[in-house]
Amino acid sequence: AMLTAPIAAQAPALRRASSRSSRGKRIAPLRIRAAIADPDAALLAKTSVPEWKLPRDPLAPGAPPPAGTWGPTNQTIEDWRSIYRNTSLSTTDGSAPRTIDPARVTGTIPKDLSGTLFRNGPGLLEIFGKRLNQFFDGDGLVYSIAFEDGELTFKHNFVGTKGFTDEQAARKMLYKGAFAIGNPKGDSFYNPFDFDVKNVANTGVVNWAGELYALWEGGKPHKMDPKSLRTEGEADVVLGQPLEVPQMAAHYRVVDSEDPTEKRLVAFSIESQAGFLQPNKCCFYEWDVHGKQAARNAFGVPDATFGMFHDCLVTENWYLLLQNPNKLDPQKLIGEYMFAKCALAEVIAFQEGQPAKLHMLPRTDKARKIGQKTIDVDNQFFFHHVNAFEPEGCDDASRVVIDSAPWRYMNFAVNLDTVTPAFYNGGMRVEYTRFDVDVERGVSEQAPLSNRVMEFPQINHKNTGKPYRFTYCAGAAVKDDVKWGPNQCLIKFDTEPTVGVKSDEEVYYFGERTFLQEPIFAAKPDGNDEDDGYVLIVANHAGEDLCRLHIFDAKKIGDGPVASVELEDHLPPGLHGYWSNAVHK
């Protein structure tokens, strides 16, 4: 039910700006490339199947329960918590490929599914005896599953950040995360003026033009070898482009095309602390299919220090950023954080009643004629967006349609220990929402497309920045205006690209004891239709203590998976992934 929090990106805004980047170096080398702990360092990867306590059998996979017949229970919460524990994978070098035994495959792996699935997420939820109750602080674990002629090859490695390698060498926790309270070392000294947090490199991953990066917007990306998954170091330069500021967002946009010359990777950086009376520096980078710079556009974004820009959007003429209505809570900072009574994340407060801000940043000369715009939108909190496009008939860049997944509000004190069934009654729920933006007039109107709570939206990259129909996401079994639940369904939304419509949906329910990670769309190489492809999704089956990779025909989500792969190891819920058409075995 939770998702990626870019809290740590704001840590520099809580201290005097002091750049420590090495602008002259492409990669900042690390002394230790991989963990040196014994293979048993994944301490809490124990078999964990919670006892089933309800006086009935668990609901089975298939169609979701009818409206009004089910809601999250204490059993749901117990099952959900059980999957948030250390991976059973070794914290030492995991680059040796493992062929997945065909006996672990149910169904048939499609022969035309060829490429590599990369995933990144927190791999350690306990560090040498110290449990993390907020998984956003977990060290990044990148794994890959290569598909070739129906055969699957698995590899993994933890991202060799300085924090991870230092702690593995010392065999104890040394660094605090954005959600840690007090001194993680456990000794009596606590420095309340130390606002640095560990770069956990646990949020995003991208493989482009032969290079692989693990992403976390609180700091620099980490470059990795796409074949061995070994870490090469922190990157000041990504695919030949120096970073405008020493951090890079965990999200990006891929613009796919039948014409290779039009393919683009679009990413961005935004400064977490501006200079005195200065706007926050922001830069959008574009790379072509060969990894060469295709565009680079720098902007100043006003009053954006605590905006928490986790995701971005791109259209033919615009880059788009949505700024959250947050501000520093000085009372919390001085009265609680300074005395080790709350985490750094909790001093950033969501402001009820204040508008969020849409920043329209020109990508082309056509948009530059209108100019950079900041437009108020309703009070809400943005993590993930679906897509944006300029509607048919609009040839002057004056109108944009945005589809996003805003949360009604955000409470950064929520963690693994505080969630109860009551959490899923109203509250922070997130819905698929469409925004109609008149750029020239500077106004926006919004309306929900569905009342089924959803998260981790994905589309066919061939429709990035263009009108589209299909969105694939993880979502709740409950479809209701108030009640919701954790991600237990794979949803395919079908939405006409016009304003004022509602989405149709096709849903596959994984059962009462299963929880889903982010779906990834892999287009068929010879596909013509928007939904010609496969959806790959990793599920945590708490009732069996198993992780499975499920593969769906994107045209037939309701039919269930065409193949399911039982993975050998426990993989805690990850955050984001990437499908590469290259086979990295």
N, C-alpha and C positions, 0 to 999 in steps of 0.2 A: 504493500500500500504506500510505501514511501518511495522517494525518487532522489535523483542526484541533487545535492545541495551545494551551491557555489559559495558557501559562506567564507571559506578560507581565502577566496580571492579578495576579500575586503580587509584582511588583516593588515596590509600595508597602510590602509587608510586610518588605522588607529595609532600610527606612529609617524614621526617625521619621514618624509619621503627620502629614501636613500638608495639609489640604484646600486646593486652589487652585481650586475650582469657583466659578463666578459664579452663586450661587443666585438672584439677582434677575433674571437675564436668561433669556429663553426660548432664544435661540440666541447662542452666543459667536461673533461675526463673525470671519472670517479676512480678512486684507488681500488675499490672492491667492486667487481662486476656482478657477483652473485653471492647469495647467502652462503655462509660457511658453517651453519649449524648442522647437526646431525639430521638424518632423514626423519627422525621422529619429532622434529620441531613443530609440526602441525599438531599441537598438543591436544586440542579438543575435537579432533575429527573422529569422535567415538560414534558407534552406532547409536542412533537416537530415534526411536519410534515411540511417540507419546501414546499412552494408554487411551483406547477409545472408551469414553465414558457416557456417551449418549445411549438411551434405551432403544436404539434402532440401528440399522446398518448405515454406513456412509452413503451419501448420494453418489450414483455412478456417473461415469462420463457419458456425453451425448448432448442432448438438448438441455439448456439451463432450466432450473426449477421455475415453475410458473410464478408469476408476480404474486406477492403476498404470502408465499408458502415457505420461504426460507430467509434467514438472516444470520449474520455471523454470531457465533456463540463463544463461550469460554473455550470450547474444544477447538474452534477455528483459531483462536489466538494462540493456544498452546501448540497446535500444529505449526502455525506460522513462525512462532519463535524458535521452534526446534531446528529449522533449516539455517538459522543464522549462527553458524559456528565455524570453526576453522576448517579449511579444506583438508582432505586427506592426502593431497598431492605434496610431494617433497618440496621443502623450501630451498633445497640445493638445486643444481643445474638439472632442468627437465627437458633439455633440448633433444635428447635421443627420441626419435620417432617411435610411436607404438601403433602398430596396425590394429584396428579394432576388429575383434573376432566376429565373423559373419553370424555366429550363433547369437550374438547380442542384438541382432537386427531383426525386427518384426516387420513384415511387409517387404517392399522392394525399393532400394535406393534408385531414383531415376538416373538412367544412363547419361542424360543430357545435363545433369547437375554436376558441373565441373568447375572447381575453384576452391577457395579457402574461406571458411568462416573464422573470423577473429572475434574474440570477446574479451572485455576487460571489466574488472569489478573487484571489490574488497575480498581478499583471500584469507586474511587473518582477522578474526574477531576476538581473539585473545592473544596477548603478546607476553609470553613467559609468565603466565599466571595472572595477568591483569586483563580482565574482561572489558570489552568495549560495548557500551549499551547503545551506541550510535554507529551503524556500520559505515557511514560516510568516512570515518576515520581509519578504516581498514586498509592495509597495504595492498597496492594494485597487483592483481594476478591476471596475466594475459595468457590465454590458451588459444590454440588453433586446431581446427578439424579440416583436413584437406580431403577433397572429393575428387576421385579420378577413376573413371570406368566402373563406378559402383563400389569402389574400395575406399575406406576411410582411414586416415592417419591422424593421430592425436599427438600434440606436443604442448608443453606449457613452460612458463618461467615467471617468477615474480619480477616485477620491474625493479631493477637494481638502483633505487634511489639512495641518496646518502643516508636518509633516516633508516630505511630498511636494512641496508648493509651494516650500518653502525650497530643497530640493535641486535641483529643476528650475530655479529661478532662478539658483542658484550653479553649476549644472552639475557637481556633485560630491556624493559622499556626505558627509552631515553628522551623521547620527544613527545610533545603534546600535539594533539590534533585540534581542529577547530571546535570540537564538541567535548574536549577533555576538561575536567574540573580539577584545579590545583596543579600540583607538581607531579608529573607522571613518573619521575624517578623514585618517588616514595620517601625521599628524605624530608627533613623539616624545612629546608630553604624553599621559599616561593618568591619568585620575582614577578610582581604584577605588571611591571612595565615591559616585560618580554612578550611582544605580540606576534612573534614568529611561530608558525605552525609547520608541521612536517608536510612536505610535498609527497603525497601518497600515490600520485600518478594512477588513480584507480577508476577514472570516469569514462574516458573515451579512448578509441583506438582507430587509426586510419592507415591504410596501406595504399600508397599512390606512387606511381612511377618508380617502383622498386624499393621505396623507402617505407619504414614502419615507425609510427610514433604512438606512444602512450600519452594521453592527455589528461590534464587536471587544471582548471582555470585559475587556481590559486598560485600557479608558478609556471615555470618553463616546461615545455614538453620534453619527454625522454625518447631519444632515438633508440630503436631496437633493430636487431637483424630479423627480417621477416621469415627466415628459414629456421634459425636456431632459437629465436626469441630471446637471445642474450642482449642485455642492455649495453649500449655504447656510451651513453652519458646524456647529460642535460644539453638541450639544443638552444643556442642563441640564434641560429639560422635554420630555417625550415625550407627544404627543397630550394635552397639557394637564396631565399629572401630573409634578410635580417629582420628580427622581430622589432616592431616599433616600440614596444614596452616589454619588460622581462616577464611576460606571461602570455598565454594563449588559451582561448576558450576551448572547452572540451567538445563543443559541437561545431559542425561545419555543414556545408551543403554540397552535394555532388550533383552537377548538371550533366546528365548523360545525353547522348545523341547518337543517331545512326552515323552522323558525320564526325569522325574522330577529331577533326579540327575544331569542333564546337564543344567538346567535352571540357569540363572545368571542375576543379576542386576550389571551393570558396570557403575561406576561414577568416577569423577575425581575432584581434586583440583589443582590449580596452583597459586603459589605465585605472587602477583601483584608487589612486589618490592623485588629485590634480594639484598643480602648483597654485600658489596664492592668487585668488581672483582669476584663475585660468580654467578653461573647460578641460574635461578629461580627454586625454589623447586617445584616439581610436584609429584603427587601421584595418581595412579589408584587403585580403590577399587573394589573388587568383592564380592558379597554375593550370597549364594545359596538360594534355594526356602524357606528355613526355617529361613533366615536372619543371618545365620552363615557365618563367614569370609571364603571365598573360595580362595581368593588371595589378595595380597597387594604388589604393585610394585612402588617403589619410584625412581625418576629420577631427574637429573638436566637438565633444558632446557635453553640453552644459549641465552642471549640477548632478552629475551621474555617479558620485563616489560610492553611494550605498545601493546602487540600482540592481546589482546582482544579475548580470547579463549572461545567462547560461546558454542560450540558443540564439540563432539568428535566422533570417529569411532573406531570400533574394528573388527578384523578378527581372524581367528584361532590362528595366531601367533603374531599379532601386535596390539598395541594401536596406534592411529593416531591423531595428533593435527595439525591444520592448523593455522599458525600465520599470522596475517594481517600486511601489510606494513605501520605501523603508527609510528609516533614519536612525542615527545613533541614539541610544537611550542612556544619557549621562548618569542618571540616577542608578541604573543597573550596573553601569561600568564602575562607578565609584563605590556604591554601597554593597555590591555583591561580587563582581569579578575581582576587584582589588583585594578582597578578603577570601578568595578561593571558594566562593559559594555558588558560582555559576560558570558556564563555559563561555568562551569568547563569542561563540555564535549567538548566544542569547542577549548580547548587548545591542544587537541590530534588531530593531523593532518594526514590524509591519504596522502601517498607519491606517487605521480604519477611517473611511470617509474621504481619503485623499486619492486623487486620480493617479493611475499609472500613466506612463508617458510612452508614446510611440515616436521613435526617431526615424524619420525618412531621410536617408542619406543617398545622394545622387550617385548612380553608377555610370550613367551615360550623359552626353551633352543634352539630350532631350530632357532628362530630369534636372540637369543643372540650370536650365532655363526657368524652372519652377523654383529651384533652390532648396537647400536643406530645411526641413520642417520638424518641429516638435508638436505633437498633437495629443491632447488629453484623451484618455479612454477610461472606462469605468474602473472603480476600485476593485482590484483583484491581483493575483500573484501568478507570474509566468515562469514556468520552467521550460516546457517543451512545446514547440510549434509543429504544425502539420505541413502547411504549404502556403504560398502566397502567389497571386497572379494578377495581371492586368486584364480586366474582363473584355470580352469580345466587343468590338466597336469603340474601344478607348484607344486611340492612336497617339495621344499626346502626353501619356504618363500621368494624367491628372487623377486617376482613380485606381485604387488597389483593393483587392479582396484578400483578407487574411483569414486563414483557418488555424486555430490554436487550441491548446488544452489548458486553459487557465484554472488555477485553484481559486476558490472563493476568498480565501485568506491564507496566511501562513503563520504557524506557531513553531518556532525553532526549538522549543523545549520538548517537543514530542520525540520519544525514542522507543527503543524496543521494550522498555519496562513500563511505559506509561500507556501504551495502546490497550484498550479494552473494547468489548463489543459496542459500547456507547460511542466510541470514536466514529463508528460508521452510521451514525444517525444524524444526518445533516452535516454540520461542521464544515471541514475544509474541502469538501468534495470537488472534483474536477470534471468538467464536461467539455465535449467537443463543441466549439463555438466559432461562429463566423462573424467577421468584422467587415463592414463596408466603409471604406475610407475615401473621403473626398479630399485629396491632397491639397489642392489649391485653396479650398475653403478652410482647411484645417479642422475637419470634423469627422467623427467616427460613430457609427451605430453598430450594435452587436445583438446577436440572438443565438440561443443554443440550437445545435443541429440534432442533438439526441440527449435524452436524460439518463442514458446508461453511462456510469462513470468509467472513464478510460484513461490510459496512460501509455507512454512509450510509442507514439504514433510513427508509422513508416509508410512511405509511398514508393512507387516505381520512380527511380531517379530520372527517367526520361521525361517525366512531367514536372520536375522541379522548376518552379517559377512560371509554370504554365497552367491553364485550366486542366482539371483532373477530376476523376470520379472516385477512385478507390483509396481507402486508408486502412491499414492493418495495425491493430494495436492489442495490447492486453487490457482486460477490463473486468468489471464486477459481474458476478452471477445475478445480482439483483438489478432489475431495471425499474427505477422508481424516482420520483422527484425529490425524495428525502433520503431514503435508505440506500446504502451501497455496501461495498465489501472489498476485500483484497482482490488482486488480479488472479482470477481463476478461469477466465474465458479468453479465447482468441476471437477477435471480432474483425469482420470485414465490413466497413461502412461504405455505402454506395450513395454518393451525393452529387446531384447535378450542379454544374458550376455557375449557378445563378444565386442571387440574393433572395432570401425569403423562403427557402425550401427547408425540408426536414430530411434527415438521412434514413435510408433503408439499411438494414443490417442482416448479416449472416453470422451466426454465432456457433462456436463449438465449445462446450463446457467440459473441462478436464476432470471434474469430480470434486467432491467436497474436501478432500485432503491434499489437493495439488495446487501449487502456486507457480505463477508464470513469470518468466523474465521477458526482456524486450524481443519482439519478433523482428526478423530480418528478411527483407524481400530480395530474392535472387531472380533476376529476369532471365527468361529463356533466351539463348543466343539468337534464335531465329524467330522469336515471338513478334507478333504484329499487334495484338490487343494489349491494352494497358495492364490487364491482369494475366498475361501470359508469363507465368513464372512460378516460383515456389516460395513458400513462407517457412522459414526455419525458426524454431523457438525451443529454448531449453526450459524444462519444467522441473521443479523440485517436488517429488512425490513423498510427502511427509509420512504417509501411512506405511510406506515400504522403505523409507530412508534411501531412496534412489533418485538419481538425476538421469533424465532422458532427453535426448534431442529428438524432436518431432518434426517431420517434414510434411507439409501440406501442399496440395495443388491449389494455387491461389484462386483458381476459378471455382473450387468446390470445398470451401472451408468447412461447411456444415457436414460434409461427409466424413470428417475425421482425417487423421494423418495417413498418407500413403506409405510412410515408413516411420518407425520409431527405433532409436538407437539407445540401448542401455549403456550409460557411461560407467566406467569402472570406479570412479572416485566421487567423493562428495564435493560439489561445487556450490559454495554459498551463492545466494542470489546476486547476479552481476548487474552491471549498469548498462553499458552500451557496447555495441558490436559493429562489425563491418563485413560485408561480403566482397571478396576480391575475385575477379575472374581468373587470376593467376593461381596456379597450383603450387603451394609452398610445402613440400613434403620433407 
